[in-house]
Amino acid sequence: MAKPDLVSVYVTASGQLYKDDGESSLSLAFKTVPLATTDLTASGIGVPIGGVYVDTDTGALSVRRT
């Protein structure tokens, strides 16, 4: 069985996630990822514990822990 290639993922200032397509360009990694400032606000918009959201303060991909 072939192993999947690992690719870098980048977050734009607007919260869009793009992945390196291996051909010196980026393609959309996910259609939508919720935007939130904290785990509490992520909870309020329906992100489950263990779910992923983009932290609008830092632009980082975050996992809801509480």
PyMOL Python script that loads the backbone (N, CA, C, O; Angstrom):
from pymol import cmd

cmd.read_pdbstr("""\
ATOM      1  N   MET A   1       0.852  -1.168   0.000  1.00  0.00           N
ATOM      2  CA  MET A   1       0.000   0.000   0.000  1.00  0.00           C
ATOM      3  C   MET A   1       0.898   1.231   0.000  1.00  0.00           C
ATOM      4  O   MET A   1       1.866   1.291   0.758  1.00  0.00           O
ATOM      5  N   ALA A   2       0.587   2.207  -0.839  1.00  0.00           N
ATOM      6  CA  ALA A   2       1.387   3.431  -0.927  1.00  0.00           C
ATOM      7  C   ALA A   2       1.106   4.330   0.267  1.00  0.00           C
ATOM      8  O   ALA A   2      -0.016   4.400   0.767  1.00  0.00           O
ATOM      9  N   LYS A   3       2.140   5.008   0.705  1.00  0.00           N
ATOM     10  CA  LYS A   3       1.990   5.957   1.804  1.00  0.00           C
ATOM     11  C   LYS A   3       1.579   7.311   1.224  1.00  0.00           C
ATOM     12  O   LYS A   3       2.069   7.707   0.166  1.00  0.00           O
ATOM     13  N   PRO A   4       0.683   8.021   1.911  1.00  0.00           N
ATOM     14  CA  PRO A   4       0.286   9.334   1.403  1.00  0.00           C
ATOM     15  C   PRO A   4       1.422  10.335   1.571  1.00  0.00           C
ATOM     16  O   PRO A   4       2.200  10.249   2.521  1.00  0.00           O
ATOM     17  N   ASP A   5       1.511  11.273   0.652  1.00  0.00           N
ATOM     18  CA  ASP A   5       2.494  12.343   0.771  1.00  0.00           C
ATOM     19  C   ASP A   5       2.015  13.353   1.804  1.00  0.00           C
ATOM     20  O   ASP A   5       0.828  13.673   1.863  1.00  0.00           O
ATOM     21  N   LEU A   6       2.933  13.849   2.610  1.00  0.00           N
ATOM     22  CA  LEU A   6       2.617  14.911   3.549  1.00  0.00           C
ATOM     23  C   LEU A   6       2.886  16.245   2.864  1.00  0.00           C
ATOM     24  O   LEU A   6       3.926  16.423   2.231  1.00  0.00           O
ATOM     25  N   VAL A   7       1.954  17.175   2.989  1.00  0.00           N
ATOM     26  CA  VAL A   7       2.122  18.478   2.363  1.00  0.00           C
ATOM     27  C   VAL A   7       1.957  19.571   3.410  1.00  0.00           C
ATOM     28  O   VAL A   7       1.272  19.386   4.416  1.00  0.00           O
ATOM     29  N   SER A   8       2.589  20.705   3.164  1.00  0.00           N
ATOM     30  CA  SER A   8       2.462  21.855   4.052  1.00  0.00           C
ATOM     31  C   SER A   8       1.115  22.523   3.837  1.00  0.00           C
ATOM     32  O   SER A   8       0.598  22.565   2.721  1.00  0.00           O
ATOM     33  N   VAL A   9       0.548  23.049   4.933  1.00  0.00           N
ATOM     34  CA  VAL A   9      -0.709  23.777   4.873  1.00  0.00           C
ATOM     35  C   VAL A   9      -0.451  25.183   5.391  1.00  0.00           C
ATOM     36  O   VAL A   9       0.238  25.364   6.396  1.00  0.00           O
ATOM     37  N   TYR A  10      -1.005  26.181   4.705  1.00  0.00           N
ATOM     38  CA  TYR A  10      -0.816  27.580   5.051  1.00  0.00           C
ATOM     39  C   TYR A  10      -2.160  28.229   5.322  1.00  0.00           C
ATOM     40  O   TYR A  10      -3.155  27.894   4.679  1.00  0.00           O
ATOM     41  N   VAL A  11      -2.197  29.169   6.280  1.00  0.00           N
ATOM     42  CA  VAL A  11      -3.408  29.907   6.607  1.00  0.00           C
ATOM     43  C   VAL A  11      -3.214  31.352   6.160  1.00  0.00           C
ATOM     44  O   VAL A  11      -2.233  31.995   6.535  1.00  0.00           O
ATOM     45  N   THR A  12      -4.146  31.862   5.360  1.00  0.00           N
ATOM     46  CA  THR A  12      -4.080  33.252   4.939  1.00  0.00           C
ATOM     47  C   THR A  12      -4.625  34.143   6.040  1.00  0.00           C
ATOM     48  O   THR A  12      -5.211  33.648   7.003  1.00  0.00           O
ATOM     49  N   ALA A  13      -4.441  35.440   5.912  1.00  0.00           N
ATOM     50  CA  ALA A  13      -4.937  36.392   6.912  1.00  0.00           C
ATOM     51  C   ALA A  13      -6.453  36.323   7.053  1.00  0.00           C
ATOM     52  O   ALA A  13      -6.987  36.637   8.117  1.00  0.00           O
ATOM     53  N   SER A  14      -7.146  35.921   6.005  1.00  0.00           N
ATOM     54  CA  SER A  14      -8.602  35.821   6.065  1.00  0.00           C
ATOM     55  C   SER A  14      -9.091  34.495   6.623  1.00  0.00           C
ATOM     56  O   SER A  14     -10.298  34.279   6.739  1.00  0.00           O
ATOM     57  N   GLY A  15      -8.158  33.595   6.974  1.00  0.00           N
ATOM     58  CA  GLY A  15      -8.539  32.324   7.567  1.00  0.00           C
ATOM     59  C   GLY A  15      -8.703  31.180   6.591  1.00  0.00           C
ATOM     60  O   GLY A  15      -9.095  30.087   6.999  1.00  0.00           O
ATOM     61  N   GLN A  16      -8.418  31.392   5.313  1.00  0.00           N
ATOM     62  CA  GLN A  16      -8.510  30.317   4.334  1.00  0.00           C
ATOM     63  C   GLN A  16      -7.288  29.410   4.457  1.00  0.00           C
ATOM     64  O   GLN A  16      -6.169  29.893   4.629  1.00  0.00           O
ATOM     65  N   LEU A  17      -7.499  28.123   4.372  1.00  0.00           N
ATOM     66  CA  LEU A  17      -6.400  27.164   4.450  1.00  0.00           C
ATOM     67  C   LEU A  17      -6.045  26.682   3.049  1.00  0.00           C
ATOM     68  O   LEU A  17      -6.915  26.273   2.280  1.00  0.00           O
ATOM     69  N   TYR A  18      -4.764  26.737   2.732  1.00  0.00           N
ATOM     70  CA  TYR A  18      -4.283  26.272   1.439  1.00  0.00           C
ATOM     71  C   TYR A  18      -3.199  25.238   1.648  1.00  0.00           C
ATOM     72  O   TYR A  18      -2.475  25.287   2.642  1.00  0.00           O
ATOM     73  N   LYS A  19      -3.080  24.299   0.718  1.00  0.00           N
ATOM     74  CA  LYS A  19      -2.021  23.295   0.789  1.00  0.00           C
ATOM     75  C   LYS A  19      -1.110  23.431  -0.417  1.00  0.00           C
ATOM     76  O   LYS A  19      -1.538  23.858  -1.489  1.00  0.00           O
ATOM     77  N   ASP A  20       0.149  23.065  -0.232  1.00  0.00           N
ATOM     78  CA  ASP A  20       1.119  23.070  -1.313  1.00  0.00           C
ATOM     79  C   ASP A  20       0.771  21.911  -2.233  1.00  0.00           C
ATOM     80  O   ASP A  20       0.767  20.758  -1.801  1.00  0.00           O
ATOM     81  N   ASP A  21       0.481  22.201  -3.486  1.00  0.00           N
ATOM     82  CA  ASP A  21       0.071  21.122  -4.394  1.00  0.00           C
ATOM     83  C   ASP A  21       1.254  20.425  -5.059  1.00  0.00           C
ATOM     84  O   ASP A  21       1.064  19.561  -5.915  1.00  0.00           O
ATOM     85  N   GLY A  22       2.477  20.796  -4.667  1.00  0.00           N
ATOM     86  CA  GLY A  22       3.663  20.143  -5.202  1.00  0.00           C
ATOM     87  C   GLY A  22       4.124  20.685  -6.532  1.00  0.00           C
ATOM     88  O   GLY A  22       5.120  20.217  -7.084  1.00  0.00           O
ATOM     89  N   GLU A  23       3.422  21.651  -7.045  1.00  0.00           N
ATOM     90  CA  GLU A  23       3.780  22.235  -8.337  1.00  0.00           C
ATOM     91  C   GLU A  23       3.991  23.738  -8.204  1.00  0.00           C
ATOM     92  O   GLU A  23       3.590  24.502  -9.082  1.00  0.00           O
ATOM     93  N   SER A  24       4.608  24.158  -7.127  1.00  0.00           N
ATOM     94  CA  SER A  24       4.920  25.563  -6.827  1.00  0.00           C
ATOM     95  C   SER A  24       3.693  26.469  -6.806  1.00  0.00           C
ATOM     96  O   SER A  24       3.785  27.649  -7.145  1.00  0.00           O
ATOM     97  N   SER A  25       2.556  25.927  -6.412  1.00  0.00           N
ATOM     98  CA  SER A  25       1.372  26.747  -6.207  1.00  0.00           C
ATOM     99  C   SER A  25       0.569  26.172  -5.051  1.00  0.00           C
ATOM    100  O   SER A  25       0.843  25.071  -4.573  1.00  0.00           O
ATOM    101  N   LEU A  26      -0.408  26.917  -4.618  1.00  0.00           N
ATOM    102  CA  LEU A  26      -1.238  26.497  -3.493  1.00  0.00           C
ATOM    103  C   LEU A  26      -2.645  26.211  -3.982  1.00  0.00           C
ATOM    104  O   LEU A  26      -3.131  26.861  -4.907  1.00  0.00           O
ATOM    105  N   SER A  27      -3.298  25.240  -3.362  1.00  0.00           N
ATOM    106  CA  SER A  27      -4.692  24.954  -3.653  1.00  0.00           C
ATOM    107  C   SER A  27      -5.463  24.941  -2.335  1.00  0.00           C
ATOM    108  O   SER A  27      -4.892  24.706  -1.270  1.00  0.00           O
ATOM    109  N   LEU A  28      -6.754  25.194  -2.423  1.00  0.00           N
ATOM    110  CA  LEU A  28      -7.589  25.254  -1.231  1.00  0.00           C
ATOM    111  C   LEU A  28      -7.551  23.918  -0.499  1.00  0.00           C
ATOM    112  O   LEU A  28      -7.838  22.877  -1.090  1.00  0.00           O
ATOM    113  N   ALA A  29      -7.195  23.942   0.795  1.00  0.00           N
ATOM    114  CA  ALA A  29      -7.070  22.704   1.568  1.00  0.00           C
ATOM    115  C   ALA A  29      -8.422  22.228   2.106  1.00  0.00           C
ATOM    116  O   ALA A  29      -8.712  21.032   2.087  1.00  0.00           O
ATOM    117  N   PHE A  30      -9.232  23.146   2.576  1.00  0.00           N
ATOM    118  CA  PHE A  30     -10.543  22.818   3.125  1.00  0.00           C
ATOM    119  C   PHE A  30     -11.530  23.844   2.599  1.00  0.00           C
ATOM    120  O   PHE A  30     -11.180  25.008   2.405  1.00  0.00           O
ATOM    121  N   LYS A  31     -12.751  23.417   2.371  1.00  0.00           N
ATOM    122  CA  LYS A  31     -13.732  24.377   1.877  1.00  0.00           C
ATOM    123  C   LYS A  31     -14.080  25.407   2.946  1.00  0.00           C
ATOM    124  O   LYS A  31     -14.118  26.606   2.667  1.00  0.00           O
ATOM    125  N   THR A  32     -14.333  24.947   4.160  1.00  0.00           N
ATOM    126  CA  THR A  32     -14.645  25.886   5.238  1.00  0.00           C
ATOM    127  C   THR A  32     -14.069  25.372   6.550  1.00  0.00           C
ATOM    128  O   THR A  32     -14.135  24.181   6.852  1.00  0.00           O
ATOM    129  N   VAL A  33     -13.513  26.277   7.306  1.00  0.00           N
ATOM    130  CA  VAL A  33     -13.049  25.982   8.651  1.00  0.00           C
ATOM    131  C   VAL A  33     -13.591  27.113   9.514  1.00  0.00           C
ATOM    132  O   VAL A  33     -13.406  28.284   9.181  1.00  0.00           O
ATOM    133  N   PRO A  34     -14.258  26.782  10.618  1.00  0.00           N
ATOM    134  CA  PRO A  34     -14.827  27.829  11.457  1.00  0.00           C
ATOM    135  C   PRO A  34     -13.752  28.779  11.987  1.00  0.00           C
ATOM    136  O   PRO A  34     -12.615  28.373  12.229  1.00  0.00           O
ATOM    137  N   LEU A  35     -14.127  30.043  12.163  1.00  0.00           N
ATOM    138  CA  LEU A  35     -13.244  31.057  12.730  1.00  0.00           C
ATOM    139  C   LEU A  35     -13.711  31.370  14.146  1.00  0.00           C
ATOM    140  O   LEU A  35     -14.903  31.573  14.372  1.00  0.00           O
ATOM    141  N   ALA A  36     -12.786  31.410  15.101  1.00  0.00           N
ATOM    142  CA  ALA A  36     -13.110  31.714  16.495  1.00  0.00           C
ATOM    143  C   ALA A  36     -11.880  32.313  17.163  1.00  0.00           C
ATOM    144  O   ALA A  36     -10.766  32.184  16.654  1.00  0.00           O
ATOM    145  N   THR A  37     -12.081  32.969  18.305  1.00  0.00           N
ATOM    146  CA  THR A  37     -10.955  33.564  19.027  1.00  0.00           C
ATOM    147  C   THR A  37     -10.483  32.699  20.180  1.00  0.00           C
ATOM    148  O   THR A  37      -9.316  32.766  20.567  1.00  0.00           O
ATOM    149  N   THR A  38     -11.374  31.888  20.735  1.00  0.00           N
ATOM    150  CA  THR A  38     -11.030  31.035  21.878  1.00  0.00           C
ATOM    151  C   THR A  38     -11.821  29.739  21.803  1.00  0.00           C
ATOM    152  O   THR A  38     -12.723  29.595  20.978  1.00  0.00           O
ATOM    153  N   ASP A  39     -11.473  28.798  22.675  1.00  0.00           N
ATOM    154  CA  ASP A  39     -12.255  27.561  22.755  1.00  0.00           C
ATOM    155  C   ASP A  39     -13.714  27.857  23.117  1.00  0.00           C
ATOM    156  O   ASP A  39     -14.624  27.169  22.653  1.00  0.00           O
ATOM    157  N   LEU A  40     -13.929  28.871  23.937  1.00  0.00           N
ATOM    158  CA  LEU A  40     -15.293  29.219  24.349  1.00  0.00           C
ATOM    159  C   LEU A  40     -16.107  29.705  23.154  1.00  0.00           C
ATOM    160  O   LEU A  40     -17.247  29.279  22.967  1.00  0.00           O
ATOM    161  N   THR A  41     -15.533  30.591  22.344  1.00  0.00           N
ATOM    162  CA  THR A  41     -16.281  31.061  21.178  1.00  0.00           C
ATOM    163  C   THR A  41     -16.425  29.948  20.140  1.00  0.00           C
ATOM    164  O   THR A  41     -17.434  29.887  19.438  1.00  0.00           O
ATOM    165  N   ALA A  42     -15.439  29.077  20.037  1.00  0.00           N
ATOM    166  CA  ALA A  42     -15.545  27.931  19.131  1.00  0.00           C
ATOM    167  C   ALA A  42     -16.696  27.031  19.561  1.00  0.00           C
ATOM    168  O   ALA A  42     -17.453  26.531  18.729  1.00  0.00           O
ATOM    169  N   SER A  43     -16.817  26.831  20.876  1.00  0.00           N
ATOM    170  CA  SER A  43     -17.924  26.033  21.405  1.00  0.00           C
ATOM    171  C   SER A  43     -19.260  26.655  21.026  1.00  0.00           C
ATOM    172  O   SER A  43     -20.199  25.950  20.655  1.00  0.00           O
ATOM    173  N   GLY A  44     -19.341  27.978  21.121  1.00  0.00           N
ATOM    174  CA  GLY A  44     -20.575  28.698  20.821  1.00  0.00           C
ATOM    175  C   GLY A  44     -21.011  28.589  19.369  1.00  0.00           C
ATOM    176  O   GLY A  44     -22.198  28.724  19.071  1.00  0.00           O
ATOM    177  N   ILE A  45     -20.060  28.345  18.451  1.00  0.00           N
ATOM    178  CA  ILE A  45     -20.431  28.208  17.040  1.00  0.00           C
ATOM    179  C   ILE A  45     -20.524  26.745  16.607  1.00  0.00           C
ATOM    180  O   ILE A  45     -20.678  26.445  15.423  1.00  0.00           O
ATOM    181  N   GLY A  46     -20.426  25.832  17.593  1.00  0.00           N
ATOM    182  CA  GLY A  46     -20.669  24.432  17.304  1.00  0.00           C
ATOM    183  C   GLY A  46     -19.447  23.562  17.047  1.00  0.00           C
ATOM    184  O   GLY A  46     -19.592  22.426  16.595  1.00  0.00           O
ATOM    185  N   VAL A  47     -18.238  24.067  17.324  1.00  0.00           N
ATOM    186  CA  VAL A  47     -17.039  23.238  17.150  1.00  0.00           C
ATOM    187  C   VAL A  47     -16.973  22.263  18.323  1.00  0.00           C
ATOM    188  O   VAL A  47     -16.939  22.705  19.471  1.00  0.00           O
ATOM    189  N   PRO A  48     -16.954  20.956  18.074  1.00  0.00           N
ATOM    190  CA  PRO A  48     -16.913  19.983  19.172  1.00  0.00           C
ATOM    191  C   PRO A  48     -15.525  19.904  19.796  1.00  0.00           C
ATOM    192  O   PRO A  48     -14.548  20.326  19.178  1.00  0.00           O
ATOM    193  N   ILE A  49     -15.423  19.371  21.008  1.00  0.00           N
ATOM    194  CA  ILE A  49     -14.118  19.138  21.620  1.00  0.00           C
ATOM    195  C   ILE A  49     -13.342  18.211  20.688  1.00  0.00           C
ATOM    196  O   ILE A  49     -13.847  17.170  20.269  1.00  0.00           O
ATOM    197  N   GLY A  50     -12.114  18.601  20.372  1.00  0.00           N
ATOM    198  CA  GLY A  50     -11.306  17.869  19.405  1.00  0.00           C
ATOM    199  C   GLY A  50     -11.479  18.383  17.986  1.00  0.00           C
ATOM    200  O   GLY A  50     -10.747  17.977  17.083  1.00  0.00           O
ATOM    201  N   GLY A  51     -12.450  19.281  17.781  1.00  0.00           N
ATOM    202  CA  GLY A  51     -12.676  19.871  16.464  1.00  0.00           C
ATOM    203  C   GLY A  51     -11.661  20.961  16.166  1.00  0.00           C
ATOM    204  O   GLY A  51     -11.001  21.474  17.070  1.00  0.00           O
ATOM    205  N   VAL A  52     -11.544  21.305  14.908  1.00  0.00           N
ATOM    206  CA  VAL A  52     -10.544  22.271  14.451  1.00  0.00           C
ATOM    207  C   VAL A  52     -11.209  23.587  14.079  1.00  0.00           C
ATOM    208  O   VAL A  52     -12.289  23.608  13.489  1.00  0.00           O
ATOM    209  N   TYR A  53     -10.542  24.698  14.435  1.00  0.00           N
ATOM    210  CA  TYR A  53     -10.975  26.028  14.021  1.00  0.00           C
ATOM    211  C   TYR A  53      -9.748  26.901  13.807  1.00  0.00           C
ATOM    212  O   TYR A  53      -8.658  26.573  14.274  1.00  0.00           O
ATOM    213  N   VAL A  54      -9.924  28.015  13.099  1.00  0.00           N
ATOM    214  CA  VAL A  54      -8.832  28.962  12.905  1.00  0.00           C
ATOM    215  C   VAL A  54      -8.952  30.040  13.966  1.00  0.00           C
ATOM    216  O   VAL A  54      -9.993  30.686  14.091  1.00  0.00           O
ATOM    217  N   ASP A  55      -7.873  30.236  14.737  1.00  0.00           N
ATOM    218  CA  ASP A  55      -7.822  31.284  15.757  1.00  0.00           C
ATOM    219  C   ASP A  55      -7.665  32.615  15.033  1.00  0.00           C
ATOM    220  O   ASP A  55      -6.637  32.859  14.401  1.00  0.00           O
ATOM    221  N   THR A  56      -8.672  33.474  15.120  1.00  0.00           N
ATOM    222  CA  THR A  56      -8.646  34.728  14.377  1.00  0.00           C
ATOM    223  C   THR A  56      -7.641  35.726  14.935  1.00  0.00           C
ATOM    224  O   THR A  56      -7.278  36.676  14.241  1.00  0.00           O
ATOM    225  N   ASP A  57      -7.181  35.537  16.172  1.00  0.00           N
ATOM    226  CA  ASP A  57      -6.159  36.431  16.729  1.00  0.00           C
ATOM    227  C   ASP A  57      -4.782  36.125  16.161  1.00  0.00           C
ATOM    228  O   ASP A  57      -3.992  37.039  15.922  1.00  0.00           O
ATOM    229  N   THR A  58      -4.488  34.850  15.943  1.00  0.00           N
ATOM    230  CA  THR A  58      -3.150  34.453  15.515  1.00  0.00           C
ATOM    231  C   THR A  58      -3.093  33.905  14.098  1.00  0.00           C
ATOM    232  O   THR A  58      -2.021  33.855  13.495  1.00  0.00           O
ATOM    233  N   GLY A  59      -4.241  33.494  13.560  1.00  0.00           N
ATOM    234  CA  GLY A  59      -4.262  32.865  12.246  1.00  0.00           C
ATOM    235  C   GLY A  59      -3.856  31.397  12.280  1.00  0.00           C
ATOM    236  O   GLY A  59      -3.745  30.751  11.238  1.00  0.00           O
ATOM    237  N   ALA A  60      -3.634  30.874  13.485  1.00  0.00           N
ATOM    238  CA  ALA A  60      -3.198  29.477  13.628  1.00  0.00           C
ATOM    239  C   ALA A  60      -4.385  28.529  13.607  1.00  0.00           C
ATOM    240  O   ALA A  60      -5.495  28.887  14.002  1.00  0.00           O
ATOM    241  N   LEU A  61      -4.133  27.333  13.146  1.00  0.00           N
ATOM    242  CA  LEU A  61      -5.112  26.268  13.199  1.00  0.00           C
ATOM    243  C   LEU A  61      -5.116  25.748  14.627  1.00  0.00           C
ATOM    244  O   LEU A  61      -4.065  25.372  15.145  1.00  0.00           O
ATOM    245  N   SER A  62      -6.273  25.718  15.274  1.00  0.00           N
ATOM    246  CA  SER A  62      -6.373  25.330  16.676  1.00  0.00           C
ATOM    247  C   SER A  62      -7.318  24.156  16.849  1.00  0.00           C
ATOM    248  O   SER A  62      -8.247  23.974  16.063  1.00  0.00           O
ATOM    249  N   VAL A  63      -7.080  23.368  17.871  1.00  0.00           N
ATOM    250  CA  VAL A  63      -7.965  22.256  18.234  1.00  0.00           C
ATOM    251  C   VAL A  63      -8.665  22.631  19.522  1.00  0.00           C
ATOM    252  O   VAL A  63      -8.016  23.001  20.501  1.00  0.00           O
ATOM    253  N   ARG A  64      -9.998  22.537  19.529  1.00  0.00           N
ATOM    254  CA  ARG A  64     -10.747  22.875  20.734  1.00  0.00           C
ATOM    255  C   ARG A  64     -10.475  21.833  21.814  1.00  0.00           C
ATOM    256  O   ARG A  64     -10.645  20.635  21.590  1.00  0.00           O
ATOM    257  N   ARG A  65     -10.047  22.302  22.996  1.00  0.00           N
ATOM    258  CA  ARG A  65      -9.705  21.407  24.090  1.00  0.00           C
ATOM    259  C   ARG A  65     -10.708  21.425  25.234  1.00  0.00           C
ATOM    260  O   ARG A  65     -10.798  20.459  25.991  1.00  0.00           O
ATOM    261  N   THR A  66     -11.459  22.504  25.371  1.00  0.00           N
ATOM    262  CA  THR A  66     -12.423  22.592  26.486  1.00  0.00           C
ATOM    263  C   THR A  66     -13.787  23.005  25.998  1.00  0.00           C
ATOM    264  O   THR A  66     -14.717  23.128  26.795  1.00  0.00           O
TER     265      THR A  66
END
""", "prot")
cmd.dss("prot")
cmd.show_as("cartoon", "prot")
cmd.util.cbc("prot")
cmd.orient("prot")
